């Protein structure tokens, strides 16, 4: 299985030479290389796909050997190899959940999915049909003096459940809860949400109703990283579909489901394949 290397640093001469030389001298063969220079702030981004057949190093060992080059160019970098462990958060809507589980089953999404977590019991049968553990974790408002305490307790339970599985990233398959700053801090730029709107338009609840009231001519969906600013995280993937005066809100919602599935799976694949670099509040998503 190939090794991926992601690099972000100030743009300067000699980066490509030093990086490719490092791969060659350590027995690697570059299968694919992509790079991009961001002109606005002179930043450089690079992704390498490396055949490690003649390399006798783990990703951790490569990271240690690479640190001298990284220091020279002030790089942020990451070596990775193997399938990532992905957890799924879901509430009651099942279309995105079915879509990613089906694509995972047929190898389109190359990850391990050890568990699905929900604040409702409704979709346990879906997890059972795919042979995946289902953890029901409700928000028990009646047991706490405030909704904030109940939410904090529920999130603590979720984090505890995730820990034994060494989860690399989380996807919110229409998980209808706002994650706290504390929860997100445990998985920075590693929680992918799908929002049923072409952000930044129509944030928050009922975006299709908002779009209908505005008489829009296209509707869309957005997959983005979750941050403490609701629906404002770095955008990974988006798509749209045309609508007309003949369409009802229900038509918007029906068409929107297809777009949600498309952008959500696209974002998951990109993250799983280490094709995303987050720079400030934007993403560089390699092909």
C-alpha positions as CSV (number, residue, x, y, z in Angstrom):
1,X,0.0,0.0,0.0
2,X,1.4,3.4,-1.0
3,X,2.6,6.1,1.4
4,X,1.1,9.6,1.1
5,X,3.0,12.7,1.9
6,X,1.3,16.1,2.4
7,X,3.3,19.3,2.6
8,X,2.4,22.9,3.3
9,X,5.0,25.7,3.7
10,X,6.1,29.2,2.5
11,X,6.9,29.0,-1.2
12,X,10.6,29.1,-2.0
13,X,13.2,27.6,-4.3
14,X,14.4,24.0,-3.9
15,X,11.4,22.4,-2.2
16,X,10.5,19.9,-5.0
17,X,14.2,19.0,-5.4
18,X,14.8,18.3,-1.7
19,X,11.6,16.4,-1.3
20,X,11.9,14.2,-4.4
21,X,15.6,13.6,-3.5
22,X,14.6,12.4,-0.1
23,X,12.1,9.9,-1.5
24,X,14.7,8.6,-4.0
25,X,17.5,8.3,-1.4
26,X,15.2,6.3,1.0
27,X,14.2,3.8,-1.6
28,X,10.8,5.2,-2.6
29,X,9.3,5.6,-6.0
30,X,6.9,8.5,-6.7
31,X,3.7,7.2,-8.3
32,X,2.0,10.6,-8.4
33,X,2.9,14.2,-7.5
34,X,0.8,17.3,-7.4
35,X,1.7,20.7,-6.3
36,X,0.2,24.2,-6.0
37,X,1.5,27.6,-5.2
38,X,-1.0,30.0,-3.6
39,X,0.0,33.4,-5.0
40,X,-1.9,35.6,-2.4
41,X,0.4,34.7,0.4
42,X,3.2,32.8,-1.3
43,X,2.3,29.4,0.2
44,X,3.3,26.1,-1.4
45,X,1.3,22.8,-1.2
46,X,2.4,19.4,-2.3
47,X,1.0,15.8,-2.3
48,X,3.1,12.7,-3.1
49,X,1.9,9.2,-3.6
50,X,4.9,6.9,-2.9
51,X,5.5,3.3,-3.7
52,X,7.3,2.0,-0.6
53,X,8.3,-1.5,-1.9
54,X,12.0,-0.7,-1.6
55,X,11.6,1.4,1.6
56,X,12.4,-0.2,4.9
57,X,10.8,2.5,7.1
58,X,7.5,3.1,8.8
59,X,5.6,6.3,8.4
60,X,6.8,7.4,11.8
61,X,10.4,6.6,10.9
62,X,10.1,8.6,7.7
63,X,8.7,11.5,9.6
64,X,11.7,11.5,11.9
65,X,14.1,11.3,9.0
66,X,12.2,14.1,7.1
67,X,12.2,16.5,10.0
68,X,15.5,18.2,8.9
69,X,14.1,19.1,5.5
70,X,10.8,20.2,7.2
71,X,12.7,22.5,9.5
72,X,14.8,24.0,6.7
73,X,11.6,25.0,4.8
74,X,9.3,25.7,7.8
75,X,7.0,22.8,6.6
76,X,3.9,21.4,8.0
77,X,3.9,17.8,6.8
78,X,2.3,14.4,7.3
79,X,3.2,10.9,6.1
80,X,0.4,8.4,6.2
81,X,-0.2,4.8,5.1
82,X,-3.1,2.3,5.4
83,X,-6.8,2.7,5.7
84,X,-8.1,5.2,8.2
85,X,-10.6,4.4,11.0
86,X,-13.8,6.4,10.4
87,X,-16.7,6.7,12.9
88,X,-20.2,7.8,11.8
89,X,-22.6,10.1,13.7
90,X,-26.2,10.0,12.6
91,X,-29.6,11.0,13.8
92,X,-32.8,9.9,12.0
93,X,-32.2,10.8,8.4
94,X,-30.8,7.6,6.7
95,X,-30.0,8.5,3.1
96,X,-26.4,9.7,3.6
97,X,-25.8,6.8,5.9
98,X,-27.0,4.2,3.4
99,X,-25.0,5.8,0.7
100,X,-21.6,5.8,2.4
101,X,-22.1,2.3,3.8
102,X,-23.0,1.0,0.4
103,X,-20.0,2.7,-1.2
104,X,-17.8,1.3,1.6
105,X,-19.2,-2.2,1.0
106,X,-18.1,-2.1,-2.7
107,X,-14.8,-0.5,-2.0
108,X,-15.5,3.0,-3.3
109,X,-14.7,4.5,0.2
110,X,-11.6,2.8,1.5
111,X,-11.8,3.1,5.3
112,X,-12.5,1.0,8.3
113,X,-15.9,1.7,9.9
114,X,-15.9,0.2,13.4
115,X,-19.0,1.9,14.7
116,X,-22.0,4.1,14.1
117,X,-23.1,6.5,16.9
118,X,-26.6,8.0,17.2
119,X,-28.6,10.1,19.6
120,X,-31.7,8.1,18.5
121,X,-32.3,4.3,18.3
122,X,-34.1,4.4,14.9
123,X,-31.2,3.4,12.6
124,X,-29.8,0.4,14.5
125,X,-31.3,-1.9,11.9
126,X,-29.1,-0.2,9.2
127,X,-25.9,-0.8,11.2
128,X,-27.0,-4.4,11.9
129,X,-27.6,-5.1,8.2
130,X,-24.0,-4.0,7.4
131,X,-22.5,-5.8,10.4
132,X,-21.3,-2.6,12.1
133,X,-21.6,-1.8,15.9
134,X,-24.3,0.7,16.7
135,X,-24.0,2.8,19.9
136,X,-27.1,4.6,21.0
137,X,-26.2,7.7,23.0
138,X,-29.2,9.9,23.8
139,X,-29.1,13.4,25.3
140,X,-30.7,12.8,28.7
141,X,-32.1,16.3,29.5
142,X,-34.2,14.9,32.4
143,X,-31.1,13.8,34.3
144,X,-29.4,17.1,34.4
145,X,-30.1,20.6,35.6
146,X,-29.5,22.2,32.2
147,X,-29.4,21.2,28.5
148,X,-25.8,22.2,28.4
149,X,-24.8,19.7,31.1
150,X,-26.8,17.0,29.4
151,X,-25.1,17.7,26.0
152,X,-21.7,17.8,27.6
153,X,-22.3,14.4,29.3
154,X,-23.5,12.9,26.0
155,X,-20.4,14.1,24.1
156,X,-18.2,12.8,26.9
157,X,-19.8,9.4,26.4
158,X,-19.2,9.5,22.7
159,X,-15.6,10.4,23.0
160,X,-15.1,7.6,25.5
161,X,-16.7,5.2,23.0
162,X,-14.5,6.4,20.2
163,X,-11.2,6.0,22.0
164,X,-10.7,2.3,21.9
165,X,-11.1,2.3,18.1
166,X,-8.3,4.8,17.4
167,X,-10.6,6.8,15.2
168,X,-8.9,9.0,12.6
169,X,-11.9,11.0,11.5
170,X,-15.6,11.3,12.0
171,X,-18.4,12.0,9.6
172,X,-21.7,13.6,10.4
173,X,-24.2,11.7,8.2
174,X,-27.0,14.2,8.9
175,X,-26.3,14.2,12.6
176,X,-28.7,16.9,13.7
177,X,-26.7,18.2,16.7
178,X,-24.3,21.1,17.0
179,X,-20.9,19.8,18.3
180,X,-19.3,21.7,21.1
181,X,-15.9,23.4,20.9
182,X,-14.5,20.8,23.3
183,X,-15.6,17.9,21.2
184,X,-14.3,19.4,18.0
185,X,-10.9,20.1,19.6
186,X,-10.4,16.4,19.9
187,X,-10.6,16.0,16.1
188,X,-9.4,19.2,14.5
189,X,-10.1,19.3,10.7
190,X,-11.2,15.7,11.1
191,X,-14.9,15.9,11.4
192,X,-16.8,16.2,8.1
193,X,-20.3,17.5,8.0
194,X,-22.8,17.6,5.1
195,X,-25.0,20.6,5.0
196,X,-28.1,20.7,2.8
197,X,-27.3,24.1,1.4
198,X,-24.8,25.7,-1.0
199,X,-22.9,27.5,1.8
200,X,-22.4,30.2,2.8
201,X,-26.0,30.8,1.7
202,X,-28.9,29.6,3.9
203,X,-27.0,28.5,7.0
204,X,-28.7,26.9,10.0
205,X,-32.0,25.1,10.0
206,X,-34.4,24.5,7.1
207,X,-32.2,25.7,4.3
208,X,-34.5,24.3,1.6
209,X,-37.4,26.3,3.0
210,X,-35.2,29.4,3.0
211,X,-34.1,28.8,-0.6
212,X,-37.7,28.3,-1.7
213,X,-38.8,31.5,0.0
214,X,-36.0,33.4,-1.8
215,X,-37.0,31.9,-5.2
216,X,-33.6,30.6,-6.0
217,X,-32.9,29.0,-9.4
218,X,-30.3,26.4,-8.1
219,X,-30.1,24.5,-4.9
220,X,-27.0,22.8,-3.5
221,X,-25.2,20.9,-0.8
222,X,-21.9,21.4,1.0
223,X,-19.5,19.1,2.7
224,X,-17.1,20.9,5.1
225,X,-15.0,20.4,8.2
226,X,-16.9,21.1,11.4
227,X,-15.7,24.0,13.5
228,X,-17.1,25.9,16.5
229,X,-18.5,28.5,14.0
230,X,-21.7,26.8,12.8
231,X,-21.6,25.9,9.1
232,X,-18.5,28.1,8.6
233,X,-15.8,25.4,8.5
234,X,-13.4,24.9,5.5
235,X,-15.4,23.7,2.5
236,X,-14.3,20.4,0.9
237,X,-16.9,19.7,-1.8
238,X,-20.0,21.3,-3.2
239,X,-22.5,20.7,-6.0
240,X,-25.8,22.2,-7.3
241,X,-28.9,21.3,-9.2
242,X,-31.4,23.6,-11.1
243,X,-34.9,24.2,-9.8
244,X,-37.8,26.2,-11.2
245,X,-41.0,27.9,-10.1
246,X,-42.8,24.6,-10.7
247,X,-40.9,22.9,-7.9
248,X,-42.2,22.7,-4.3
249,X,-40.2,22.6,-1.1
250,X,-40.6,18.8,-1.2
251,X,-39.1,18.7,-4.7
252,X,-36.1,20.8,-3.4
253,X,-35.7,18.3,-0.5
254,X,-35.9,15.3,-2.8
255,X,-33.3,16.6,-5.3
256,X,-31.2,17.8,-2.4
257,X,-30.8,14.3,-1.0
258,X,-29.0,13.2,-4.2
259,X,-26.6,16.2,-4.0
260,X,-25.9,15.7,-0.3
261,X,-24.9,12.1,-1.0
262,X,-22.7,13.1,-3.9
263,X,-20.7,15.8,-2.1
264,X,-20.6,13.9,1.2
265,X,-19.0,10.8,-0.3
266,X,-16.7,13.0,-2.4
267,X,-15.4,14.7,0.7
268,X,-15.0,11.5,2.6
269,X,-13.0,9.9,-0.2
270,X,-10.7,13.0,-0.4
271,X,-10.0,12.9,3.3
272,X,-9.5,9.1,3.4
273,X,-7.0,9.4,0.6
274,X,-5.1,12.3,2.1
275,X,-6.0,14.7,-0.7
276,X,-6.9,17.7,1.5
277,X,-4.7,20.4,3.1
278,X,-6.4,23.0,5.3
279,X,-4.9,26.4,5.0
280,X,-6.4,29.0,7.2
281,X,-10.2,28.7,6.5
282,X,-9.9,27.1,3.1
283,X,-9.0,23.8,1.7
284,X,-6.6,22.7,-1.1
285,X,-8.2,19.5,-2.5
286,X,-5.9,17.6,-4.8
287,X,-7.4,15.5,-7.7
